[in-house]
Amino acid sequence: MSKAFTKEDAWEEPVVPPRAPLPAGVPNYVTPRGMALLRDEHAALEAERQQLDALRSDDLEQRRRRAIIAGRLRDLNVRISSAEVVHPRPQHHDRVRFGAQVTLRTVSGPRAGEQRRLEIVGVDEADAAHDRIAFVAPIARALIGCAVGDTASLHTPRGEEQLEVVAIEYGSV
């Protein structure tokens, strides 16, 4: 069989994992920490791109890697250019707002009695494993505007939960 019909040199479009989407018409709010993370990610990608360029190799894997980095940099540049840095302000301590660290107690539902602490952040810095949730997430939308002692309803696949705001803090984001 002719080599022309093998997949060995075939070029496939690289898969660039998409950034978490922002709903249409929603500003790209970020905390100062979130903006620093975006810039650090940009610097790391640029460094990786420069290393690949220095290799001066044009094999298939190198071209594919360059294309992935270029796609990620394009997406990242759009996010950085649209970012609106919001500095959490202590004067909002009476209400849950963007940048708040909120301590919650589940009043009713499958997790009744559980207490947890969440931080409301930008879409790109959201990280559930570290209790950072995007301001567009359902739980954040339910909590924004609440004061200490208020309850909010959250509809989950496990059922409806009533969440009580126990504490609100600002400042370490």
Secondary structure, 3 states (H helix, E strand, C coil): CCHHHCCCCCCCCCCCCCCCCCCCCCCEEECHHHHHHHHHHHHHHHHHHHHHHHHCCCCHHHHHHHHHHHHHHHHHHHHHHHEEECCCCHHHCCCCCCCCEEEEEEEECCCCCCEEEEEEECHHHCEHHHCEEECCCHHHHHHCCCCCCCEEEEEECCEEEEEEEEEEECCCC
